[in-house]
Amino acid sequence: MSIWNTPAATRVASLREQAEYHGDPTAGLSDLELLNTAYESVLREQIDTRDHLMGLLTSLRKHDDQVRAAAVAAFKGHADRYAQDRVREHMRPFDELLYRAQKLPDRPDSAQVDGLRSAAVRVAFQLKEAGPATELIDPDGARHTLRTLGSVIGVLDGREGLDGADVLRLVKAALDGGPLTDLFDIADCGTRPPDPAVPTPPFAGPGWSEEHSFWLFQPDNSDAHVKAFQLGQHWQLELWSGRGPLLAFGRVPGDEVAALAPVLTARAGAWASVRGEYAWRRFADTAEAVRTGGVPAPDSTRARAAAATSPAHARAGDAATPLTLAITDPVRAPSVARLGR
């Protein structure tokens, strides 16, 4: 019997049995109140899941903003030093003229006045040769030229097999302000090199596969799967049911992933049938049980092989503390069998 068309009486009996097993005070509620409590729990779970995913997106956006701000700050520092140097060069003739004027006596003679006039003429000539002050900020339209050149490099970057003469001609045209009408035609003549190989994480073994931006663990005997996303030094794990719901999620160090993923998929069937717990709490409790050796590895060849590749498992073997203590899932078999998958 599917979980989606389970009779209300059967669902109430399963919820009450689970509450009594865990010592939950909701076991004494009426059938209607017990169903209402379970419904509210599902709503809270959906809200927590949405907040969790939105938090990940927000953290990524903050990271992008920080990288962008750092790049802008570095550019401003270089731009300020360049501007200060150019302004200093522009003001040098004025400083020389001012110095000569300050050295004049109270009653200068005609020769000193003629020397001052000559210096003023030289300063005027130097300023005329230097051009307008706007050239100090954007000499010869350098900003536009650099933007155009950056566009050319951006289009051609990552392409292999391009003709060197064509590339050189496009660069010269960008520097001279010439037309670039055939830029994309030339870029299409090249081929994009293969993407660099992503380092394989230490937990990747049997049952694991690499997807576009994450790693996926799915044993042969399970419809559920675990998605692993790297976040700095830790990995974000998400347990998804074969029918779609997110059952558990959390973050652990990389050396705990191999032992934890098989345990999560082994519990997916029971968790998919009973949605009365928080996904983050399920994950935290399971991770702590695996970490302290309080849960067995699932009886699966692939799961055992995946756990054996973990550095954490190797250290546990050295310390003679294997992760194979006999303990059952908190959700008892009768309630699972009653609800069905």
HELIX and SHEET records of a PDB file:
HELIX    1   1 ILE A    3  ASN A    5  5                                   3    
HELIX    2   2 ALA A    8  HIS A   22  1                                  15    
HELIX    3   3 PRO A   25  GLY A   28  5                                   4    
HELIX    4   4 ASP A   31  GLN A  102  1                                  72    
HELIX    5   5 SER A  110  ALA A  130  1                                  21    
HELIX    6   6 THR A  134  ILE A  137  1                                   4    
HELIX    7   7 PRO A  139  GLY A  141  5                                   3    
HELIX    8   8 ALA A  142  LEU A  156  1                                  15    
HELIX    9   9 GLY A  164  ASP A  176  1                                  13    
HELIX   10  10 LEU A  183  ASP A  188  1                                   6    
HELIX   11  11 GLY A  254  GLU A  256  5                                   3    
HELIX   12  12 VAL A  257  SER A  273  1                                  17    
HELIX   13  13 ALA A  279  ARG A  291  1                                  13    
HELIX   14  14 THR A  301  ALA A  308  1                                   8    
HELIX   15  15 PRO A  311  ASP A  318  1                                   8    
HELIX   16  16 ALA A  333  LEU A  339  1                                   7    
SHEET    1   A 5 TRP A 208  GLU A 210  0                                        
SHEET    2   A 5 TRP A 215  PHE A 217 -1                                        
SHEET    3   A 5 HIS A 225  LEU A 231 -1                                        
SHEET    4   A 5 HIS A 234  TRP A 240 -1                                        
SHEET    5   A 5 LEU A 246  PRO A 253 -1                                        
END                                                                             
